[in-house]
């Protein structure tokens, strides 16, 4: 058990708070047709399996590349995605997200976001709960910030909050999220219902549902 009491929780967004993988695949199918690309896109479970085995799908450029878009079309897709994704394929929060976040906040933990998605895509979907997040601990992907990976964001978030990284936890749904947490010295809690932990890993602190996130954070804090 980590000796430092838990003080802050950083959440990934896609696959943790937002049920957005089907919408991302739907958007890619729309763009493939618009661009005249003859691609065989994976279904949700095929892509989850590939992500769980280490396939990189974020930021969005890597998502397009991972499912077969040529580089020039992937770059074009990113520009379109940032402008129109939330209107054409709006993601929705998983059931119970609002209650879970409010429960964690009422317990006195600082809430933050560390996501490879953009502010314009995330804020509308989480509009009801955005006031719960401390602005000092909120990190979105944006132009000119490509070098600020999730490890950097977690480290910087702890610094801004003036808490040791070991008193923070990152809740994520991909192996890359776990790697970022380890690199930043932050604890990690994985969710199995998201994008990339399809296969069980007994070495990880994991939960199977949104309400179980609060249970894990407020009772048996993940190591």
N, C-alpha and C positions, 0 to 999 in steps of 0.2 A: 504494500500500500504506500502510495506517495505521501510523504510527511506533510507537504504543503496543502492547506485546505483549498478546495476548489473555489475560485472567485469569479471566473469569467468563462463563458461558453461561446465559441465561434461555430457558426453553422455554415456548412456548404448549402447551396440552394437547390439546384437541380438534382432530383433523386432523393433529397432529404426533406425539404419543405415543399417543393413543387413536384407534382406528378407530370413530368414534362418530356420523358423519353419518347412516348408515342407521338407527341406533337413535333418533336425534332425530326423524327423519321418522316412524318407526313410532310413537313416543310421541305425536306430534302427531295421527296418524291415530286412535289410541285415544281421545285427548281429544276430537277432533272428533265422533266417534261418541257418546261419553258426553254431550257437551253438545248433541247434536242439530243440529250444524252441517253444512250441505250444502256442502262445500268440495271443490274439485278440487286436491289437493296435488301439488306437483311431484315428479318422481322425483329420484334422487341427482344424475344428470348435469345435469338442468335447473337444479337449485338451485346446483350447483357453477358452472355457467356464469353465473348471475345474481350470485353472490358475487364471481366474478372480475371482473365488470363494476362492482362497487362496492356491491352490495346489503348492507345492514347486518343481521347476524343475531345479534349478541351485544351485551349479555347476552341471556338467554333471552327476555325480553319482546319484543325486536326479532325474534327467530326466529319467535315466534307471529305477530307483526304482519306479518312479511315473507311468510308463506305464507297470509295472508288471515283470520286470527282477528280479530274485532272487539275493540276495546280492552278492554271489560269481561271478555270471555272470555279474552283474552290474559293479563290480570292474574290471573284465576282459575287459568289454566293454569300460571303461574309458581309460585303457591303450591303447587299439586299437584306440579309438577315437583321442587321442592326437597324435598318429602317422600317421593316415591315413584319417581322416575325410575330410580335405580340398582337398585331391586328389580324393576321391570317391564321395563326395557329396558337391562340392564347392558352398558356398552361394554367393549371389550377392547383391550389394547395391540396395536399393530401388531407383526407378527413382527420380532424383532431389537431391540426397544426396550431390553430389559434389557442385552444385550451392548453396544449402542451407548453407553448411559449409563455403564456400568462402564468402558468403554474411555476415555471422555472424563474420567471422574473419576480414573482411574489416571494420566492424563497431567498431573494437578495442577490442572485447571481447577475452579473453584467452580461448582456446579450450582444453578440457581434455577428457579422456576416463576412465570410471570405469565399468569394465565388468567381468563377471564370466567365460568368455571364455579365451583361451590361446593366447599368442602372435602369435604362429605359425599358428593359424586358422584365426586370425583377420587381421594381417598385409597384407597378400597377397590379401585379398578381398578389403581392403581399401588402397591399395598401392598408388593410385593417390592422395589421400587426407591425408595420414599419416604425411607429412611435416607440415600440418596446426596445428597439435596438439603439445602443449608445453610438452616436455619430463618430466617436473616436475609434470605434472598433468595426467600422463598416467599410469593406473593400470590394469594389466592382472592377471588372475588366474594362479598359478603355484605351483609345488610341494614345500612343506615347507611353503606355504603362506596361507594354508587353514584357519588359524585363522584370517586372514586379510579380514574381510567381507567388504561389500560395505560401511557401515557406517564408518569404520576405514579409508577406502580409501578416502572418501569424506572429512573427517576431516583432514587427512594427506595432501591431495591435497591443501586444503585451507591454511594449515600451510606453505607448501613449496612455495606457491605463495605469501604468506604474505598478504593475504586478509581475512577479516572476513567471516565466513561461510554464514552469512546472505547476503553477496554480491555475492554468488554463486547460481547456479541453477543446478539441476540434471534432465536430460531429460530421462525418463524411460517408460517402457511399462508393468510393473507388480506391483501388490500391494506391493510386497517385496521391490521394488525400492522406492516407496513412503515412506515406513516405514524407510528405510535406510536414506533417505533425512531428514525426521523429526528428527530422532535420532541424526543426525549430525548438525542440525540447519541450513540446506540448503533448499532453496526453491525447489519446485518440479513442473515440467511440464510433464503431461502424454500424451502419444500418443495412440489413439484408434485403429490404424491400425496394431499394433504389436501383441505380444503374449498374453497379459493378461488383457486388459481393454475392454473386449467385452461388458460389461454392463455400461451404462451411470451413472456417479456420479456427480450430480450438485455441490458437494462440492469441486471438483477438477478442477484446470486449465488444460484443455485438448485441444488437436488439432487432426484433422482428416487426415492430410496429411503432407508430408515432407516439402513442401514450407511454410506451416502454422507455422512450428517451428520457422523459422526466423521472421515471422510476429509477433508472440507472444513475442519473446525475444527482438525484436528491437522497438516494439511499446508499447503494453500493457504488460509490464513485469509481469510475474506471481507472485502472492503474496507468 
